[in-house]
Amino acid sequence: MGAAYLAVVFGALQGADLVFQALGLGGRVFNGLVVASLLGFPLALALAWMFDLTATGIRRTAPAEAGTWDIEAPDRWVRVKAALVGAGFVAVVWFGVQLWQAPLADGDGGAVPTERPVLAVLPFQDLSPEGDQEYFADGLHEELLHQLAAVGGLRLTSRTSLMHFRGTPSRIGAIADSLGARYVLEGSVRRAVDSVRVTVQLIDAETDEHLWSESYSRALSLDGLFDLQRTLAVRLARSLTGTLAPGPVEERLGAPPTKSLEAYNAYLRGVHHLHTFTRESLPEAAVDFKQAIALDPEFGRAHARLAWAYVIQNNLGLARRGELFPLIREHARLSLEYAPDEAESHMAQSAVFYTIEWNWEEARKEQERALELDPGNIDASWALAEWHAIVAGETERALEIIDAGLRIDPFSATAGIMRAAALHFARRYDEAAEEYRKLWSIDPTNATNTMNLVSNLALSGRIEEAHRLLTEALPTVRRTYGPTLAVHLARVGELEEARKVFEEVVARRDGGASIPAAAIAAAAAGVGEQDEALSWLERAFADEGGIYWLRDPLWDPIRGDPRFKALWDRVALPGALPPGAGS
């Protein structure tokens, strides 16, 4: 009876493991079957002991006659039978525990047995009645990625690469291959006056199997939105991770970042404008974030994003350099006060150390802390790569970070630019030229990449090739390029044309044009006006806050001058001066 029970239970559990997955039955149902099987084993043995199966039916076992059991000469099979039954029971327990583990990790079924799965969450479609809620759909998409970043065992594809596939009719398999993802989540958002509905489906791109599809409806309230996001994040986490980090999934997912639905809505608009990244949208993003903060002054994430929007405006020259520094400091401070565990808060504080204070070690620590909190934060990856390449001159470490970032963000243009810049700063001009050639082939109209390709070809000794490309590009570039055009022209040997550009730039600056003194200094160095280059660079430090990119080969013509060394000491970059620098 024991052997028969073990055989039946073993087969039943194996069959149930297959059938339950096909029927979509949850892990709790299977766990119940395992428990019932284990409890039934001793009951079956007890019944077999008490009853016999005879030709006339089941009969209670008759009492043994006196003297039939000889304790001195026991049945020689008794011990063997007991050992077999005991081993069988242990086998049932072991097998049940093994089958228990996967459904237990899954919780609601649909577990995918894979180690650290790569998940691509495609942008949500806006199916709202008026079709005017794209910013809202994008916001929910980004917030879901933010929630999933808190879950261990998942590796997410970066949002910037995912946005390449907004509204594309490509096959899921092709999208997954290009993103390096095994699993793809696609869905839609429908926002009504007082409710929101999200419909999603999870697809195994390797087998083209739809693992599950769900629809979630919630009231259009802050609690409703974040309950929806949390529910979906938990569903994905339990489906994909197999085993989770210590503690319930729900406890590791973020709480609503604000107490105000209106503030959250303004924040989502700001995020949408920030990602649009045009000269017009960046100021609009700042307005949205300020509105969110006005509605909820303790909205830490909005403070962080506002500080970052101001940093970008400062760096792109959309505001007079330095005038936004007090606002950047204040909002970075408030972001850490109200949201100390958000990666965005540490990135905002890193910008203060990096852009304003030139506290290089603290800037790096903040970037690394942001990556600890959110390993998929691609902005933090690129910032850290820049730190190692541009600030510290640690080229190989920078390239390692860029390669790791590309696994998360394979469509990133920033990665190519960062790699090319890192190689150029390391004076590995042949390799830099190849990277700039890749960027140029993607967008031949990009004047910056074109001229950087020209320069690196020239610096690597391929003067004729550089000159041909310059001749083709110059009619267009000449009208739009800035002062550093003089540098590129000089490197190709067009020194007379380079001097004309330099003189025009100086005349424009004298006429009131807003041209940074550091850019004029670079042009002067390029055409061989070393004393003038140093004077303009000193003006950049005295009047405009100075620059930190002193490792740039732009400054090689003046690097050996003691006046340059004095500026280098003021910036206090980590590491040694670049090769060939004087003391």
Salt bridges, closest charged atoms under 4 A:
ASP108 OD1 - ARG28 NH1 3.33
ASP108 OD2 - ARG238 NH1 3.99
GLU134 OE1 - ARG166 NH1 3.69
ASP138 OD2 - ARG166 NH2 2.60
ASP138 OD2 - HIS272 ND1 3.50
GLU142 OE1 - ARG159 NE 3.32
GLU142 OE1 - HIS275 NE2 2.59
GLU142 OE2 - ARG305 NH2 2.57
GLU143 OE2 - ARG301 NH1 2.57
ASP204 OD1 - ARG182 NE 2.74
GLU206 OE1 - ARG182 NE 3.87
GLU214 OE2 - ARG235 NH2 3.26
ASP227 OD2 - ARG218 NE 2.63
GLU250 OE2 - ARG238 NH2 3.45
GLU284 OE1 - HIS273 NE2 3.24
ASP288 OD1 - ARG269 NE 3.75
ASP288 OD2 - HIS273 ND1 2.55
GLU330 OE2 - ARG333 NH2 2.73
GLU337 OE1 - ARG333 NH1 3.26
GLU342 OE1 - HIS146 NE2 2.67
GLU342 OE2 - ARG301 NH2 3.37
GLU344 OE2 - ARG305 NH2 3.68
GLU357 OE2 - ARG329 NH1 2.68
GLU361 OE1 - ARG364 NH2 2.48
GLU362 OE2 - LYS365 NZ 3.58
GLU366 OE1 - HIS346 ND1 2.70
GLU368 OE1 - ARG364 NH1 3.14
GLU372 OE1 - ARG369 NH1 3.16
GLU394 OE1 - HIS388 ND1 2.56
GLU396 OE2 - ARG428 NH1 2.75
GLU400 OE1 - ARG397 NH1 3.21
ASP403 OD1 - ARG419 NH2 2.15
ASP430 OD1 - ARG462 NH2 3.28
GLU431 OE2 - ARG428 NE 2.87
GLU434 OE1 - ARG437 NE 3.84
GLU434 OE2 - ARG462 NH1 3.38
GLU435 OE2 - LYS438 NZ 3.52
GLU465 OE2 - ARG437 NH2 2.44
GLU494 OE2 - HIS467 NE2 2.67
GLU497 OE2 - ARG478 NE 3.09
GLU504 OE2 - ARG478 NH2 3.17
GLU529 OE2 - ARG499 NH1 2.93
ASP531 OD1 - ARG563 NH1 2.85
GLU538 OE1 - ARG563 NH2 2.91
GLU544 OE2 - ARG509 NH1 3.17
ASP556 OD1 - ARG427 NH2 2.73
ASP556 OD1 - ARG559 NH2 2.91
ASP569 OD1 - LYS565 NZ 3.08
